[in-house]
Amino acid sequence: MTGGTSTKNLGFGMMRLPVRSGPTDFDYDQLNRMVDAFLDAGYTYFDTSFVYHDGKSEEATRKALVERHPRESFTVATKFPTFLELPEEKIDPTFQSQLDNLGVDYIDYYLLHNIQNVYYDGYDGQGGVVKTTNLFDHAKRWKAEGKIRHLGISFHSSAKLLDRVLTEHPEIEFVQIALNPIDWDSELVQAGPCYEVIRKHGRKVVIMEAVKGGGLAKLPAEAEAVLKALHPDWSIASWAVRFSLEKEDVIAVLSGMSTLEQVLDNTKTADEARPFTEEERAALAEAMRLYRESAPIRQSEIDAYKGVMYHGVPVSAILQAYSICQIQPDPGFSDDNNYLKNAIAEAEHVDFRKGLEPQTVIATDGTDITELVGKAVAWLTENSF
């Protein structure tokens, strides 16, 4: 499936649903209208998870979608909570509970959630690697039993690891990755290289964080002016959505929508989507440059630290991830938070959540930046998920 030509590959992310008094008190009047509008526009892909909305998103998906629309009118995706590291005897019951939560006999697109170094490989703390999960075997069996139509993974780590996972698991049909104009060339998120690895292996792509958790829906005034000068009628968020929609081999571009207005804007954007012109591409690149320069540590400052390492990870990557998180709507839940522990695990075969040896960091100009790097590492560690 190719993006950018009205292929109906927009997906509804069921992780930021409208609520009243708390994360599980869903506003079903609004949610039902949102689901109906999405389907009426010709879009069918709904993405949920065992853990979204404190474990109640699957149930909300059942009530707003499954119980109100014919099964053949939609496709539903959900994910096994790999990161909970459940004991063997709880794996099958957890999967069955997901079928029950959703009220379906089969799941169209099933993912092992959040594959990354510290969950794909276990680390013994002494430089050794110990495999810790046989979830792929379970998932292959569920598919053979007809309970899964398509098997995939959601992924939060390096292109290097992704290449290995796809080589070791030919049963994986698609990969869900964070991809947007900022993460595309992020040193830690590596959206561009991960996308190319998926395509090299001939697998399909599902794109999450297309608007970076809402962070690309509003930009600094100077950056917005660059985009509005070309298309005053386009929403700022639509630029990021269009960036993802034009990519090749995409099953769905997910947007975690919270209001009916967002559904209408996203479906309109997807209906009208076409590949960017060179002028539009240049405008988006300039807007993203201005966005990075608005962060607490400007990208132009970070570039001066190229080549300096901290526990095997580029300092520029650490500071870039930390700084961009600080200008997100919810800094503690930005997708960048998930990558540092994996980069260190990949470099040194240790789980950084168990602590790291202190390390002095000296910039190329001789400046001691240990305190700055330590602050960034501490924050990313605390907000890792």
N, C-alpha and C positions, 0 to 999 in steps of 0.2 A: 504494500500500500504506500503510495507516495503522497507527501503532504503538499499543501499549497494550492490544490485544485479542487476544492469542494468535495473532499473524500469522506466527509462526515466522521472525522477521526478526533473530534473533541471528546474528552471524557469528564465526567462529573465526579470530583473527589469528595467523598463523604466524610471529611475530617474537620471541617469548619462549618458545621451545620448551624442554622439559626436556633438559638436557645433563649429561654426566658430567664430563669433564676440560677442556672448552673449548667455544667457541661452535659448533663444527661436529661435535662428538662427541655426537651425539644419543642419548638414551635411548629407543630405539625400542620397548622393551617398554612403557614408560609412555605414550609418544606414541601407539602403536597403540591402547591402551585408551582414551585420551582421544578420538581420532578416532572410534572405534566408539561410545563413549558419546554423543558429540555427534550422530552420525547416528541412533542408536537413539532419541534424544529427539525426532527429527523435524526437526532443523536441518541445513541443507545448504550454507551459504555459507562457503567457505574463502578467506582473503585472504593472499597472499604477495607477494614482490617479488624482483627481480633481485639486490638487495643485502642482504636480511635474512640474519642469521647468516653474515656474511662471504661472501655469495653462494651459500650452500648450502641456503637455505630452500626454494627451488623443488624441489630434488632430494629433500629430506626430505618435502615434500608428495607427490611422486610415490611414494615408497616406502611412506609411511604411509597414503595415501589412494588415489591413482590405481591403483596396482598391486593393491590389496586390495578395491576396491569397484567395482561396475558404473558406467560413465561417466554413465549417466542418473540415478544416485542422489545426485549432488552437483553444485554449481556452484563453479568456481574463478576467482579473480581474481588477476591479477598486474599488474606495473607496469613500464613502460619507464624506464630511469634517465636522465631528462632532464638531471639535474644533472651527469652525466659529460661532457656536451657532446661527444659522440662525432662523429668525422668522418663524412661522408656514406657512405663505403664500408663503415663498420662498423654502420650502422643496421639494415639487413635481416639480416645475420648475427647480430646480437645478439637480434633478435626470434625468429629461427629457433632460436637456442640456448635461448630460454625455452620454446618448444614442446617441444624435446628434453628439457630439464631436467624438465619436468612430465610428459612422456610422453603428450601429448594432441595431437589434430589441430586443435583449436580451443580458444580461451579464452573462457569465458562473459562475464566482465567484465574488460575491459582498460583500464588507466589510464596516462596520461602522468604520471609520478611527480613530485610536488613542484613544481607550477606556481606560480611566484612572480615578483615583479618582475624580479629579476636574472637569471632564466632565460627568462622570457617576452619581456622586452625586454633588449637589451644596451645598456650605457651607455658613451659614448665619453669620459667624463670631462670634457666641456666643455659639458654641458647638452643634448646631443643624444641621441636614442633610435634605436637600430639593432636591427631585428629579427634574431634570430640562429638561428632554428630553423624547419625545415619539417616537423617531426615529425607535425603534424596531417595533412599530406598523406599521409605514409606510413601512418598509422593508418587513414585513410579507405580507402586501397587494401587494407590487410590485412583490413578488414571486408568490402569488396566481394568479396574472394577467399574469404570464408567462414572465415577464421582467427580472427576476433573476432565475437562475438555482440552485445556491447554495449560502446560506447566512452565512456570518462569520463576524468576527471582527478582527481588528489589535489592539494589546494590548501593553501598556507601563506602567505597574504598578506591584503590588505585586502578588505573588501566592495566598495570602489570598483573595484579591479582585477578582482575576480571578475565584477562586472557587465559590464565591458568584454570580458572573455574570452568570456563566454557570449553576448554580443551578436555578437562577431566569429566565433564558432564554433558555429553552430546544430547541427553534427553531434554535439556533446557531449550525451550522454543523462543522465549523472549526475555528481555531484561528491562526492568524499570530503573531509570536513572534520573537524578536531578539534572535539569538542563534548562538554561536560560541565558540571556546575553551577558550576565556577570559570571556565572559558573562555567561558561564555555571555555574561558581561558584562565580559570582559577587554578593556582598551583596545587591546592589540595583536592578540590572537588574533581578537577580534570574531566569536565563534562565532554569537551571535544574529543580528547583521546579515548575516553570510554565509549563514546558513540561510534568512533571509527573501529574499535575492537569488536563491538557487537556486529557491525556490518561486515567486517573481515570474516567473521565466523558464520555469516549467512543467517543470523537470527534477527528477529523483529525487536522493535523498541517501543517501550511505553515511557513517556516523558512526565515526570513529576516536577513540582516546584517551578512550573513554567513562568510564574510571576514572582518567584522567590518568596513564597508565603505572604504575598501582598507587598513585599518590599519594593517591587518595581511598578506598583500602581501609582505611586506618588514620588516624584523626583525633585531635586532642588530646582528652584525657579529657572535658573540659567539653563539647566538640562532640558526641562520641559519646553522652554522657549525654542530650543533647537528643533524639537519634534513637532511642536505646534506650528512652526513656520512652514513646514511641508504639508501637514495634514491637520488643520485645526479641528476637523470633525472626528478624528480618531481619539479614543481614550488613551491615556498614557499606558495603562495596563495592556491594551491591545497590541502595542508594539512588541512586547515580550511574548505574547501569545502567538503573534504572527511569526516571530523568529523561530519558534518551535514547530509551528504548523508547516513550514516550508521544508522541514527535514524529510529525508527519504526513509522508507521502511518503517513507518510509525503506525502502530496499532491505535494509540490514543495519546492525546496531549491532555493531561489532567489539570483541572483547575478546582481548587478547594473553594467552592462557592458558598456564600453565607446569606445572600439576598436574591430576590427575584431580579432586581436590576442587574446584578452581576451575571446571572444566567442569560438574560436578554442581550447584554453587551457581548458576552463571550460567544453566544451562538451567532450573533450578527457578524462578529469578527471572523469566525470560522467560515461562515457562508461566503464572505467576501474575500477570503484569504487568497493571496497569490504571491509568488516569490517577490522579494524586495527588488527594487531597482537599485542600481549602484548609488544613486543619490540618497535613497532611503537607507541603504546599508551604511553609508558614510555618516548620515545623521544619527543613526542609532549608536554607532561606535563612538561618536563625539559625546553623545548624551551619557553613555556608560563611563567614558573617561571623566567627565565632570562629576558623575555620581561617585566614582571611587575617590576623587579628589575632595569630596565633601565629608569623607569619613574621618574619624579622629586622627588616624595615621594615614596621611595621603599616600597614594600609590607612588608618586614621585619621590617621596621619602623612602618608601619600602624598597624601591629599585636600587637604592644605594647599598643595600645589605645583601645583594646577590652574591652567592658563593659562600656565605657564612652559614655554618651548620649548628644545629642543636640536637644532640642525640640522633644524628643521622638524617635529620629533617632540615630542609632549608629554612633559615630564619625568615626570609622574605615570605615564604608560604605561611608560616605561623602568624606573622604580623598581619598579612593580608586577610587571612581568615578571621582573626580576632577583630580587626578594625571594621570589616564589612558587616560583621554581626551587630556592631553597636548602632548601626543606622537601620536595622530591621524593625518592623512593628513589634515583634516579640524576640528580642535578642537571644533569650535563653532557649529558643526553639528554632533557630536558623539551621538550615541543612549543613552549614559549614562545621557546626559543633561536633559532628560525628566523625571527622576525618583525622584529627591529629593522633588519636590513640592508635589508629590503624597504620598511619605513616610510621610511627615509632615502632610498632610491632613488626612491621615489614622490615625496617632498617636494623633493629637490634634484637628481634625475637623476644620481646618482653611486653607484658601487659602494664601499661603506664599507670593504670588505676591502683597498682600495688606500690607505686612510688618510684621515683627516678633518682639517681645519684645527682647531687648538685653539679652544675657545670657553668663555668664562667664563659661569657659570650663577648667577644671583642669584634667590633666592626672593622671593615677593611681600612678605615682611616684611623684606627687605633682607639676609637671611643669604646668605653665599656658599656655595653647595652644589656648587661645581665639582668638588671632590674626590670627593664622594659619587656624583655623576652619572658622573664619569670612571671610578670603580671599577666601577659597574654596566655601563657601555658596554664597558669592557675585557673584563669577564667574558662578556658576551653575544657580543661579537665573537669571543673565543677559542673559545667553545662553539657558534658558529653552524655549521649544516650545510646 
